[in-house]
Amino acid sequence: MSSSDQQTTAPADAEVPAEHEVPDELRLAAGFSAATREAWRELVAGVLRKAGREDLPDPVEDALRVPVAIGVSVAPLYTAEDAGDLPTAVGVPGLAPFVRGARPGSPGDVPGGWDVRQRHAHPDVALTKEAIAADLENGVTSLWLELGEGAVPVDALGDVLADVYLDLAPVSVSGGLPAAEALLAHVAGRTDLAPGGSLGLDPLGVQAASGEEQDLTGLADVARRAPAGWRAVVVDATVFHDAGASAVEELGCSLAAGVAYLRALTGGGLSTDEAFAAIEFRYAASADQFTTIAGLRAARRLWDRVGEVSGASPDVRGQRQHAVTSSVMTTKRDPWVNMLRTTVACFAAGVGGADVVTVQPFDAALGLPDAFSRRIARNTQNLLVEEGHLARVLDPAGGSWYVEALTDALAEAAWSWFTEIERAGGLAAALGSGLVRDRIAAAWDTRAERLAHRTDAITGVSVFPNLAEKLPERQPAADLHPTGGLRRVRAAQAFEELRDRADAAGQRPQVYLATIGSIARHTARATFAGNLFQAGGVATPSGDGVSGFADAGTTVACICGTDKDYAESAAPLAAELRAAGATAVWLAGKPSLAVEGVDGYVYAGCDALDVLHRVHEQLGVPA
């Protein structure tokens, strides 16, 4: 058949049936009645009353708010009215107020991702060179070197960077003026350096960590010598985060430090625009992904406001951000879970618009990382950028009512804290007077309370611990942080100290779980109680009633069953356990059960740390 015949006999396009016509406006909820906030509130109130809540707040959603920082909480529902006037408040990527990012997007362009920066602090020069080469060959785009005693030797910087193409990979250093001078000497006379490097000067960060006043007068002189496209000063807000600050304190202190550096730089002869161009900011990124996303967005908005008031041109007011995965969230126990935490934190940093991201190796709390942990750290970023295509969209969280509302709340609270610091004479004065220390301590006490009650759970430590784990061995890392100023904390520290004591006791301490009723009825509470005791390094053999107590080799027991079982059998079982040699008997349930013969209760929301300290004492575990 000829082509003309084919064309002649080809069937015409079939008509689209009327029921398949595409409407001009697609209303997915057209078949449902309109939902209102008031109707939702009535449903929530009904559920809360069924759960035993009678005295409900107005509005009722306040009963479900969750704190994420001092003065900032998250509601269970967000609508358009919570986000305000979005176009006016957030702008567009690359333009003031830079909430949506400091990098502009052009039609047709695909963002290339962020700068993948790996940190190196190993004092062995040969090993550091080998590690750097592996990083740069496998996706890392810039280097962060810790210089000084216990880290990379200052006088070995030239050797460490001998094989690095500095026209491709920018370098950032930490270690104060000696580190900055060493880097300046190494790159002296070069005009082909890749932009994005940093001399890492942060005297106020040193004061915060050491408690010793620092001199800022020489910053401008060093800034003048910095290569084109490099930053001389870094506001390292992780020193406040590592002391237990919430996002509000971290943001407010970083703003106060930035303003202090602006004064020092302009006082040394730099123009306002030159001073802004000399500063970068370093923030912690945690597994609380939405607070991290909103915090980075709020930081850019706040710094733009400082620039606006200072008379800086819009071109330099976009804050350059280096996000580092949180040390506070990193655990020594079950360290492999840190891979998941850092993945979430890296995701949040990327979505939040950070220019540079450093993922700390999963074994960072144990010592110096090995080749495997460094590989996982860099591949976490590679996966999100290359496979997850996370960087292909600028500000993917933009327009979310929740994220926009949280961004605004963090910005307002942080600005209030910043102005309080300024009224106290600036950051240096607020550090010296104890204002910053006391505010951060209050923030950490609030967080520590949630950690103790396991409201803030730590997977692998305070919940779902693994008593049979064998931790990887790592070479101890030198403590590179000054002491004498703000303390350093980790969320898992209190539980890990209990685990360490239990491990050092020789024979594993144990609590016998005496179950009542059928397995189907007592499993939930037995699992809960076992989880809690194991968080303190205490093993939990179990058995039906008193039958397995003698074989458990312990003097402490915990009864696990249902409320009905307790009413019928808990008191007699407690008496049987004591007759069998138990010196302490616990019950998995709330104190309102009031079972005779029971010394304490374990239940959701109880102070797990207090329970574990008491159990350790009852078992004779050395303090």
MILOLUM-914679 format. One record per residue: residue in three letters; z, y, x of N, C-alpha, C, CB in turn. Coordinates in steps of 0.2 Angstrom, whole numbers, plus 5000, padded with zeros to 4 digits. Glycine has a CB too. Example, Ala and Ser with C-alpha at 12.3 -4.5 7.8 and 13.67 -1.06 7.14 Angstrom:
<sites>
Ala503949725066503949785062503949845066504549785057Ser503549895064503649955068503950005064502949975070
</sites>
This chain:
<sites>
Met500049945004500050005000500050065004500650004995Ser499650115003499550175007500150225006498950215005Ser500250265010500850315010500750355003500850355016Ser500150375002500050414996500250374989499250434995Asp500050304989500250264984501050264983499950194985Gln501350254989502050254989502350314986502350244996Gln502050374988502350434985502250444978502050494989Thr501650414976501450414968501950374964500750394967Thr502150314967502550264963503250274964502350194964Ala503450314969504250324970504550354964504350364976Pro505150324962505450344956505750414957506050304954Ala505750454952506050524952506850514953505850564946Asp507150574955507850574956508150564949508050634959Ala508650524949508950504942509350564940509350444942Glu509450584934509850634932510550614933509650654924Val510950664934511650654935511950654928512050714939Pro512350604926512650594920513150654919513050524919Ala513150674912513550734911514350724913513550744903Glu514550664912515250654914515350654922515450584912His514850654926514950664933514750734936514450614936Glu514650784931514450844933515050884937514250894928Val514950914942515450944946515551014943515250954954Pro516251024941516351094938516451144943517051084934Asp516351204940516351264945517151274948516251324941Glu517651254944518251254946518651184945518651314942Leu518851154950519151094950519951094949519051044956Arg520251074943520951084942521251014942521051114935Leu521550994947521750924948522350914943521950914955Ala522750964942523350954937523250974930523950994940Ala522550974928522350994922522750954916521650994921Gly522850894917523050844912523850844912522850784913Phe524150894916524950894916525150964913525150874923Ser525750964910526051024908526251064915526651024904Ala526251134914526351174920527051164922526251254918Ala527151154929527751144932528051214934527751104938Thr528751224933529051284934529651264939529251324928Arg529851314942530451314947531151294942530551374951Glu531151324936531751314932531751244930531751364926Ala531151214928531151144926531351104931530451124923Trp531151114937531351074943532051084944530951104949Arg532351144944533051154945533451104940533251224944Glu533251104934533651064929533650994930533251074922Leu533050964933533050894935533450884941532250874937Val533450924946533950924952534650924950533750974957Ala534850964945535550974943535750904940535651034938Gly535250874936535450814932535550754937534850794928Val535150754942535250704947535950714951534650704952Leu536050774953536650784957537250774952536750864959Arg537250784946537850774941537950694941537750804934Lys537350654941537450584940537750554947536750554939Ala537650594952537950574959538650594959537550604964Gly538950634954539650654954539750724956540050614959Arg539250764956539250834958539350874952538650854963Glu539850904950539950944944539951014945540650924941Asp540251044951540351114952539651134957540951124956Leu539151144953538551154957538351234958537951124953Pro538051254963537951324965537351344961537851334972Asp537351414961536751444957536451494962536951484951Pro535751474964535351424962535551354964534651434963Val535351304960535651234962535351204968535451184956Glu534751234971534451204977534951224983533751234978Asp535351274982535851284988536251224990536251344986Ala536351184985536751124986536351074991536951084980Leu535751084992535351034996535051075002534751014992Arg535351135003535051165009535351135016535351245009Val534951135021535151105027535151155033534651045029Pro535651165036535651215042535251195048536351235044Val534851245051534451225056534651275062533751235055Ala534951325061535151375066535751415063534551415069Ile536051455067536551495064536251545060536951535070Gly536551545053536251595048535551575045536251665051Val535351515047534651495044534751425042534151505050Ser534551415036534551345033533851335029535051345028Val533751275028533051255025533251225018532751195029Ala532851255013532851235006532451175005532651295002Pro532651144999532251074998531551094994532651034993Leu531451154992530751174989530551244991530851164981Tyr529951244993529651314994529051324990529451315002Thr528951384987528351404984528051464987528551414976Ala527551494984527251554986527651614987526651564982Glu528151614982528651674982529051674988529051674975Asp529151614991529651614997529351635003529851544998Ala528651645003528251655009528051735010527651615010Gly528151765004528051835004527251855005528351875010Asp527151915008526451935008526151905015526352015008Leu525851845015525651815021525151845025525351745019Pro524551875022524051905027524451965030523551935022Thr524852005027525152065030525652035036525452105025Ala526051985034526551965038526351935045527051925035Val525851885044525651845050525051865053525651775048Gly524551905050523951915053523451865055524051955060Val523051865060522651815062522751795069521851835061Pro522551735071522651715078522351765083522351645080Gly522751785088522451825094522551895093521751815095Leu522851915087522951985085523651995083522452015080Ala523952065084524552075082524652065075524752155083Pro525252035073525852025077525951965081526452035073Phe525351925081525351865086525751805083525551885093Val525951815077526351755074525851695074526551765066Arg525251695073524751645073524451625079524251655068Gly524751655085524551635091524251695095524051575091Ala524351685102524051745106523351735108524551745112Arg523051675107522451655108521951675103522351585111Pro521451715103520951725098520451665097520551795099Gly520251665091519751615089519051645087519951565084Ser518551625090517851655088517551605083517451675094Pro517151625079516751575074516351535078516251615069Gly516351465077515951415081516351385087515351445083Asp516851425089517251405095517751345093517551455098Val517751295098518251245097518851255102517951175097Pro519451275100519951285105520051225110520651295102Gly520151245117520151195122520851165123519851225128Gly521351175119521951155120522451195124521951085124Trp523051175126523451205130523451185137524151205127Asp523851225142523951205149524451145149524151265153Val524251095152524651035152525051035159524250965152Arg525651055159526051065166526551015167526351135165Gln526550985173527050935175527550965180526650875178Arg528150945179528650975183528750925189529350985179His528850945195529050905201529650935205528450905206Ala530150885206530750915210530950855215531250925205His530550815217530750755221530750785228530250695221Pro531350775232531450805239530950765244532150805241Asp530750705242530250675247529550705247530250595246Val529350735252528750775252528150725251528650815258Ala528150675254527550625253527550595246527650565258Leu528150575243528150555236527850605231528750525234Thr528050675233527850725228527150735229528250785230Lys526850735235526150745235525750685232525950745243Glu526050625232525650575229525750585221526050505231Ala526250605219526350615212525950665209527150625210Ile525850725213525450775211524750755211525550835216Ala524550725216523850695215523650655209523650655222Ala524150605208524050565202524050605195524650515201Asp524450655195524450705189523850735188525050745189Leu523550775193522950815193522350775192522950855199Glu522350705194521850665193521850635186521750605198Asn522350645182522450615176522650655170522950555176Gly522350715170522450755164522950815165522750715159Val523350825170523750875171523350935173524350865176Thr523450995171523051055173523451105176522751085166Ser524151105177524451155181525151115184524651215178Leu525451145189526051115192526651165191525851105199Trp527251135191527851175191528251135196528151165183Leu528451175201528751145207529451175207528451165213Glu529951135208530651155209530751155216531251115205Leu530951215219531051225226531751235228530551275229Gly531951215233532651225235533051165237533051265230Glu533651165239534151115241534151065235534851135243Gly534050995237534050945233533350935229534550955228Ala532850985230532250975226531750975232532151035221Val531151005230530551015235530751065240529951035232Pro530851045247531051095252530551155252531051065259Val530851215252530451275252529951275258530951335252Asp530151255264529751265270529151205269530151255276Ala529251165264528751115264528151125259529051045263Leu528251185256527751205250527051205252527951275247Gly526851225258526151225261525951155261526151255267Asp526351105264526151035264526051005258526650995268Val526551025253526450995246525851015243527051015242Leu525651075244525051105240524351095244525151175238Ala524451065250523851065255523251035252524051025261Asp523250985247522650955244522550975237522750875244Val522951025235522851055228522351105228523451075225Tyr521851105223521351155222521651215218520651125219Leu521851265221522251315218521751355214522551355223Asp521051355215520651385211520551355204519951395214Leu520751295203520751255197521451245194520451185198Ala521951235198522651215195523151275197522851145198Pro523351315192523851365194524551325195523951415188Val524951365199525551335201526151385199525651325209Ser526651355196527251395195527851365199527451395187Val528251405201528851385205529551415202528851415212Ser530051375203530751395202531151385208531051345196Gly531651435209532051435215532151495217531651395220Gly532051545213532251615215531751645220532951615218Leu532051705223531651745228531351695234532051795230Pro531751655237531451615242530851575240531951565245Ala530851545234530251505231529651555230530451475225Ala529851615227529251655226528951685232529551715222Glu529351695237529051725243528651665247529651745248Ala528851605246528551545249527851535246528951485249Leu527851545239527151535236526751595237527351535228Leu527051655238526551715240526251705246527051785239Ala526651685251526451675258525851625258527051655263His525951565254525451515254524751535251525751455250Val524751585246524151605243523951675246524251605236Ala524251695251524051765253523351775255524551785259Gly523051825253522351835255521851805250522251815262Arg522051755246521551725242521451765235521851655240Thr520751765234520551795228520251755222520051855229Asp520251685224519951635219520451595216519551595223Leu521151615215521651575212521551575204522351605213Ala521651515202521651505194522151545191521751435193Pro522051585186522551625182523051575179522251665177Gly523651605178524151565174524751545179523851505171Gly524751565185525251545190525851585188525051545197Ser526451565191527051605190527551605196527451585184Leu527851665198528251665204528951645201528351735207Gly529051635195529751605192530351645193529751545195Leu530351715194530951755195531351765189530751815199Asp531951745188532351745182533051765184532251685178Pro533251815187533951835189534451835183533951905192Leu534251855177534751845172534851775170534451885166Gly534351735170534451665169534951635174533851625170Val534851655181535351635186536051655184535151665193Gln536151725182536751745180537051705174536751825178Ala536651695169536951655163537151585166536351645158Ala536851555170537051485173537651485178536451455176Ser537651545182538151545187538751585186537851565193Gly538651635181539251685180539251745185539851645180Glu538751745189538751795195538251845193538651765202Glu538451915193537951965192537351965197538352035192Gln536751985195536151985199535852055199535651935196Asp535452065204535152125206534452125203535152145213Leu534252165199533552165196533052215199533552175189Thr533352255204532952315206532352295210533452355211Gly532352235213531752215217531152185213531952175223Leu531252175207530752145203530052175203530952135196Ala530052235203529452275202529052265209529552345201Asp529352265214529052255221528652195221529552265227Val529052135219528752075219528152065214529252015218Ala528252095209527752095203527052125206527952135197Arg527152175210526552215213526152165217526752275216Arg526452115220526152075225525952005222526652055231Ala526052005216525851935212525051935212526151935205Pro524751885213524051875212523751895205523751805214Ala523151915204522951935198522951875193522151965199Gly523151895187523251845182523851795182522651795182Trp524351815187524951775188525551815185525051755195Arg526051785183526651815181527151815186526951785174Ala527551865187528051865192528751845189528151935195Val528851865183529551855180529451805174529851915177Val529951755174529951715168530651725165529851635170Val530651725158531251725154531351655152531151775148Asp531851625156531951555154532451545149532051515161Ala532251535143532751535137533051465137532451555131Thr532851415141533151345141533851345143532651305145Val534051395147534751405150535151415144534751455155Phe534951445139535351455133535351395128535151525129His534751365128534651305124535151255127533951285123Asp535051245133535451195136536251205136535251185144Ala536451265134537151275133537351265126537351345135Gly536951245122537051225115536851275110537751215114Ala536451325112536251375107535751355102535851435111Ser535851375096535351365091534751405092535651375084Ala534251395088533551435089533651505089533051415084Val534151525085534351605084534551635090534751615078Glu535051595094535351625100534851625105535951585102Glu534451565106533951555111533351615110533551495110Leu533151635104532651685103532951755105532451685096Gly533551765102533851835103534051845110534451835099Cys534251795114534451805121533751815125534851745124Ser533251775123532651785127532351855126532151735125Leu532451885120532151945119532551995123532251965111Ala533251995123533652035127533452035134534352025126Ala533351975137533151965144532451995145533151895146Gly532051985141531352015141531452095142530951995136Val531852125137531852195137532252225144532352215131Ala532752185146533052205152532552205158533652155154Tyr532052155158531552145163531052205163531252085163Leu530952225156530452275155530752345158530352285148Arg531352355157531752415160531752415168532452415157Ala531852355170531852345178531152365181532152285180Leu530652335178529952335180529752405180529552285177Thr529852435174529552505173529952555177529552525165Gly530652545178531052585182530852575189531752565181Gly530552525191530252515198529552545199530252445200Gly529252575194528652605195528052575191528452615202Leu528152515188527552485184527452525178527752415183Ser526852525175526752555169527052505163525952565168Thr527052525157527252475152526852415151527352515145Asp526152425151525752375151525752325157524952395150Glu525852355163525952315169526552265168525952355175Ala527052295166527752265165527652205160528252315163Phe527352215154527252165149526852105152526852195143Ala526352125156525852075159526152035165525252105162Ala526752055167527152025172527651975170527452075177Ile527751965163528251925160527951865156528751965156Glu528251805157528151755153528751725150527751695156Phe528751685145529351655142529351585142529451685135Arg529951555143529951475143530551455138530251445150Tyr530251415133530751395127530751325127530451425121Ala531351295124531451225123531051205117532151205123Ala530751145117530451115111530851055109529651105112Ser531051045103531450985102531150945096532151015099Ala531450885095531150845090531250875083531550775090Asp531650925082531650965076530951005075532251015075Gln530450965073529750995074529651065070529250945072Phe529951075064529751135061530151195063529951125053Thr530751185066531151235069530851255075531851215070Thr530551205079530151225085529551265084530051165089Ile529151235079528551275077528651345075528151235071Ala529151355070529351415067529651465073529751415061Gly530051435077530351475083529851505087530851425086Leu529351465089528851495094528451545090528351435096Arg528251535084527951585080528351655079527751565073Ala529051645078529451705077529551735084530151675075Ala529551705089529651735096529051785097529651685102Arg528451765096527851805097527851865092527251765095Arg528151855086528151915082528651965084528351895075Leu529251935087529751985089529552015096530451945091Trp529251985100529052015106528452065105528751965111Asp528052055100527552105098527952165096527052075093Arg528452155092528852215089529152255095529352195084Val529352225100529652255106529052295109529952205111Gly528452265110527952295113527652365109527352255114Glu527752355102527552405098527952465099527452385091Val528652455099529152505100529052535107529852485099Ser528852495112528852515119528252555120528952465124Gly527752555116527152595117526652555121527252655120Ala526752485122526252445125525552435121526552375127Ser525052425124524452415121524352345118523852425126Pro524052335112524052265109523752215114523552275103Asp523352225119523052175123523652145127522652215128Val524252175128524752135133525352115129524952185138Arg525352125122525952115118525952045116525952155112Gly525452005117525451935115525851895120524751905115Gln526451865118526851835122526551765125527551815118Arg526651765132526451705135526951655135526151715142Gln526851595132527451545131527351485135527551535123His527851455138527851395141528451355137528051395149Ala528251305134528751255130528851195134528451235123Val529551185135529751125139530151075134530151145145Thr530051015134530450975129531150975131530150895130Ser531550975126532250985126532650935131532550985119Ser533050965135533550925139534150905134533750955145Val534350945129534850925125534750865121535050985121Met534150855119534050795115533950735119533350815110Thr533850735125533750685129534350635130533450705136Thr534250575130534750525130534750485136534850475124Lys535350455139535350415144535350345141535950415148Arg535650325135535650265132534950255128536250255127Asp534650195128534050185125533550235126534150175117Pro533450245133533050305135532250305132533050315142Trp532050245131531350235128531250275122531150165128Val531750285118531650325112531550395114532350325108Asn531650415120531450485122530750495122531750495129Met530350445122529650445122529450475115529250385123Leu529750445110529650475103529850545102529950425098Arg530450555105530650625104530250675107531450635107Thr530050665113529550705117528850715114529550685124Thr528650655110528050665107528050715101527850595104Val528650705097528750755092528750825094529350735087Ala529150835100529250905102528650925105529750895108Cys528250885108527550915111527150925105527250855115Phe527050885100526750905094526950975091526750855089Ala527550985091527851045088527651105093528551045087Ala527651095099527451155104526751165103527651125111Gly526351115102525551125102525451165095525251065102Val525751135090525651165083525951245083525951125077Gly526451255086526751315087526451365091527451305089Gly525951345095525551395098525751405105525451455095Ala526051365109526251375115525651375120526751315118Asp525651415125525151415130525151365135525051485133Val525751345137525851295142526451245139526151325149Val526351185140526851135138526951085144526551095132Thr527651075145527851025149528250975145528351055155Val528050905146528450855143528850825148527950795140Gln529550825147529950795152529950715152530750815151Pro529950685157529950605157530450575153529950575164Phe530350515150530850485146531550475150530650425143Asp531450465156532050445160532350505164531850395165Ala532250565161532450625165533250625165532250685161Ala533650605160534350605160534650555165534650595154Leu534250505167534450455172534350465179534150385170Gly533950515181533750525188533050555189533950465192Leu532850545195532150565196531650515193532050565204Pro531150535190530650495186530250455191530250535182Asp530050395189529550355193528850365190529750285192Ala528350335193527650345192527550325185527250305196Phe527850275182527750255175527950315170528050195173Ser528550335171528750385166528350455167529550405168Arg528150475173527750535173527050515170527650545181Arg526850455170526150445167526250445160525950375169Ile526750425157526950425150526950495147527550385148Ala527350535152527450605150526750645149527850645155Arg526350635154525650675154525250645149525350675161Asn525250575148524850545143525050565136524750475144Thr525650585135525850605128525450665126526650625128Gln525350715131524950775130524250755129525050825135Asn524050715133523250695133523150665126523150645139Leu523550625124523450585118523350635112523950535116Leu523850685112523850735106523250785107524450775107Val523050795113522450845113521850805113522450875120Glu521750745116521050715116520950665111521050675123Glu521450625109521350585103521650615097521750515105Gly522150645097522450675090522050745088523150685091His521650765093521250835092521750885089520750815087Leu522350885091522850935089522651005090523550925092Ala522351015096522151085098521551115095522151085106Arg521151075091520551095088520651155083520151035085Val521251155080521351205075521951255078521651175069Leu521751325077522251375079522751375073521951445080Asp523451375075523951385070523851335064524051455068Pro523851275065523751225059524351235054523751155061Ala524951255056525451265051525451335047526151265055Gly524951375049524951445046524751435038524351485049Gly525151475034525051475027525451425024524351455026Ser525851385027526351335024526851385022526551285029Trp527051375015527551415013528251405016527651405005Tyr528351345018528951325021528951355028529051245022Val528451345032528451365039528451445039527751345043Glu528051475035528051545035528751575033527551575030Ala529151545028529751565026530251555032530051535020Leu530251495035530651485041530551525047530551405043Thr529951545048529751585054530051655052528951595054Asp530051685046530251745044531051745045530051765037Ala531351695043532151685043532351685050532351625039Leu532051645054532251645061532151715065531851595065Ala531551745063531451815066531951865064530751835064Glu532151865058532651915056533351895059532651905048Ala533551835059534151815062534151835069534351745060Ala533651815073533651825080533651895082533051795083Trp533251935078533252015079533952045078532752045074Ser534352015073534952045072535452025078535252005066Trp535351965081535751945087535551985093535651865088Phe534851995094534652035099534952105099533852035099Thr534952135093535152205093535952205094535052235086Glu536352155092537052155094537152145101537352085091Ile536652115105536752115112536552175115536252055115Glu536052215112535852275115536452325114535252305111Arg536752325108537352365107537952355111537652365099Ala537952295114538452275119538352295126538652205119Gly537752335127537552355133536952315137538152355138Gly536652265133536152225136536352165138535852265142Leu535952115140536052045141536552035147535452005142Ala536452075152536952065158537652085156536752115164Ala537752135152538452155150538652105145538452225147Ala538252075141538452035136538651965139537952025130Leu538351945144538551885148539151895151537951865153Gly539251955154539851965158540551975153539852035162Ser540451995147540952005143541151945139540852065138Gly540751895139540851835136540551825129541551815135Leu540251885127539951885120539451825119539551955119Val538951825124538451765123538751705124537951775129Arg539251695128539551625129539951605122540151625134Asp540351655119540651635113540251625107541151695111Arg539651665107539251645101538851585102538651705101Ile538651565108538351495109538851445108538051495116Ala539451455110539951405109540051385102540651425113Ala540051445098540151435091539551395088540251505087Ala538951405090538351375088538451295089537751405091Trp538651285096538751215098539251175094538851215105Asp539851215093540351185089540151155082540951225088Thr539651205079539451185072538951125073539051245069Arg538551125078538151065079538551005081537551075085Ala539051015085539450955087539750915081539950975092Glu539950965076540250935070539750885067540550985066Arg539150905066538650865063538450805067537950905062Leu538450815073538350755078538950705077538350775085Ala539550725077540150685076540150645070540850725077His539950675064539850645058539250605057539950695052Arg538850605062538150575062537750605056538250505061Thr537850665054537350705050536750715053537750765047Asp536850735060536250735064536350675068536350795069Ala535850625067535850555070535450555076535550505065Ile535750515081535350505087535150435088535850525093Thr534550425086534250355086534350315093533550355084Gly534650255093534850225099535450235102534250235104Val535850285099536450305102537050305097536450375106Ser536950355092537450355087537250315081537550435084Val536650295080536350255075535950205079536050285069Phe535950135076535550085079535550075087534750095077Pro536150075089536250065096536049995098536950085099Asn535949985105535749915107536249905113534949915110Leu536749865111537249845116536949795122537849815113Ala536449765120536149725125535649755130535849665122Glu535549815129535049855133535149845141534949925131Lys534649845145534749855152534349915154534449785156Leu534749965156534450025158534050025164535050085159Pro533550065165533150065171533550105176532450105170Glu533450075183533750115188533350165191533950055194Arg533650225192533250285195533650315201533150335189Gln533350345205533650375211533950435208533150395216Pro534650445209534950505207534650575208535650515209Ala534550615203534250685205534850735206533850705198Ala534650775211535150835212535250875206534950875219Asp535850905205535950955200535751025203536750955198Leu535151045200534851105203535051165199534051095202His535551155194535751215190536351245193535851195183Pro536451305194537051335196537651325191536951415197Thr538251325193538851315189539251375189539251255191Gly539751385184540151435184540051485178540051475190Gly539451475175539251515169539251475163538651555170Leu538751475159538651435153538651365155538051455149Arg538951325150538951255151538351225149539551225147Arg538251155151537651125149537851065145537251095156Val537551055139537751005135537150955133538051035128Arg537250895131536750855128537050825121536650795133Ala536650815117536850795110537150725110536250795105Ala536950685115537250615115537850605119536650565117Gln538050655122538550645128539150615126538650715131Ala539450635120540050615118540050535116540350655112Phe539550515113539450445111539350405117538850435106Glu538950435122538750395128539450385132538250425132Glu539850435132540450425136540850365133540850495136Leu540850365127541250305124540950235126541250315116Arg540250235126539850175128540050155135539150185127Asp540050215139540250195146540950165147540150265150Arg541450195143542050165144542150095142542550215140Ala541750085136541750015134541449965139541350005127Asp540849985142540549945147540949935153539849975149Ala541349985155541849975161542449935159541950045163Ala542549915153543149885151543249805154543249885144Gly542649785157542649715159542349675153543349695161Gln542849655149542649615143542449665137543149565141Arg541849645134541649695129542149695123540949665126Pro542449755121542849765116542549745109543149835115Gln542949715104542549695098543049715092542549615099Val542649725087542949725080542649675075542849805077Tyr543149635072542849585068542749605061543449525068Leu542149595059541949615052542049555047541149635052Ala542549565043542749515038542449535031543549515037Thr541949495030541549505024541749475018540749485025Ile541649505012541949475006541349465001542449525002Gly541249414997540749404992540149374996540549474989Ser539549374992538949344994538649394999538449334988Ile538149365003537849405008537449455005537349355012Ala537149444999536749494996537149554994536449464990Arg537849544993538249604991538549634997538749574986His538749605002539049635008538649655014539649595010Thr538049645014537649655019537549735021536949635018Ala537549775016537449845017538049875021537249885011Arg538649865018539249895022539349865028539849885017Ala539249795029539349765035538849795040539249685035Thr538249805038537749835043537949905045537049835040Phe538149945040538450005042538950015046538550045035Ala539449965045540049965049539949945056540649925046Gly539449895057539249865063538949925067538849805063Asn538449955064538150015067538650065070537650045062Leu539050085066539550135068539950115074540050155062Phe540250055074540650025079540250015086541049965077Gln539649995085539249985091539050045094538649945089Ala539050105091538950165094539450185099538850225088Gly540050155098540550165104540550105108541250175100Gly540050065109540050015113540449955111540350035120Val540649945105541049895102540649845099541649925098Ala540749775101540349725097540649705091540349665102Thr540249675086540549665079540349595077540249715075Pro540649545079540649475077540849485069540949425081Ser540549435065540749435058540849365056540149475054Gly541149365050541249305047541549315039541749265050Asp541549255036541749265029542549265028541449195025Gly542749325026543449335026543849325033543749275021Val544349285033544749285039544549225043545449275038Ser543949185041543849125044543649125051543249095040Gly543249185053543049185060543449235065542349215060Phe544049255062544449305066544649275072544949335061Ala544949215072545249185078544749185084545549125076Asp544149165082543649155087543349215090543049115084Ala543449275086543149335088543549365095543249385083Gly544149345095544549365101544749435101544149345107Thr544949465095545049535095545649545091544449575092Thr545949605090546549615086546349675081547149645091Val545749695080545549745076544949715071545249805079Ala545049725065544549695060544349755055544949635056Cys543849745052543549785047543349745041542949835050Ile543549765035543349725029542749755026543949725023Cys542249715024541649745022541449705015541049735027Gly541349745010541149715003540949764998541649665001Thr540949754992540849804987541449824984540349774981Asp541449884980542049914977542349854973541849974973Lys541949824969542249774965542649714969541749734960Asp542349694974542649644979543349674981542149624985Tyr543349734983543949764986544449764981543749844988Ala544349784975544849784969545149724968544549814963Glu544749664969545049604968545349564974544449554966Ser545049584980545249544986545449574993544649494988Ala545249644993545349674999546049675002545149744999Ala546549694997547249695000547549625002547749724994Pro547349574998547649505001547249495007547449454995Leu546649505008546249495014546549535020545549505014Ala546749595019547049635024547749595026547249705022Ala548149575022548749535023548549475027549149525017Glu548049435025547849375029547649395036547349345025Leu547349445037547049465044547649485048546549525043Arg548149515045548749535049549149475051549149585045Ala549149425046549549365047549249325053549649325041Ala548549335054548149295059548149335065547449295056Gly548449395066548549425072548249495073548249385078Ala547949525067547649585067548149645068547149595061Thr548149685072548549745073548349805069548749755080Ala547649805068547349865064546849835060547049915069Val546749865054546249835049545949905046546649795043Trp545249905046544849955043544549925037544349985049Leu544249975033543849955027543249995027544249965021Ala542649965026542049995025541950025018541449955026Gly542150095017542150125011542550185012542450085005Lys542550225006542950295006543650285005542650345001Pro544050335008544850335007545050335000545150395010Ser544650354995544750354988544850284985544250394984Leu544650234989544750164987545450144988544350114991Ala545850174992546550164993546750094993546950204988Val546550054998546749984998547349975002546149945001Glu547849945000548449935003548349885009548949894998Gly548749915015548649875021548149895025548649805019Val547749945024547149965028547350025032546549985023Asp547150035038547350085043546850145042547450065050Gly546250125041545750185041545150155037545550205048Tyr544650205036544050195032543450225036544050225025Val542850185036542250205039541750205033542050155044Tyr541450265033540950275027540450335029541350305021Ala539950335026539450385027539750455027538850385022Gly539650495032539950565033540650565036539950585026Cys540950505038541550505041541450535048541950435041Asp541950555052541950575059541950515063542550625060Ala541350495065541250435069541550435075540450415069Leu541550495079541850505085542650495085541750565088Asp542950515079543650505079543850435077543950555073Val543450405073543550335072543450295078543050305067Leu542950305082542850265088543350275094542150285091His543650335094544250355099544850315096544350425099Arg544950315090545550275087545450195089545650285080Val544850175087544750105089544750085096543950085086His544550125100544650115108545350115109544250175112Glu545750155106546450155108546750095105546750215105Gln546550075099546850015096546649945100546650005089Leu546049955104545849895108546049895115545149885107Gly546349955117546649965124546049975128546949895126Val545550005126544950025131545250085135544350045127Pro545150085142545450135146545050205144545350115153Ala545450255144545050325143544750345149545650375141
</sites>
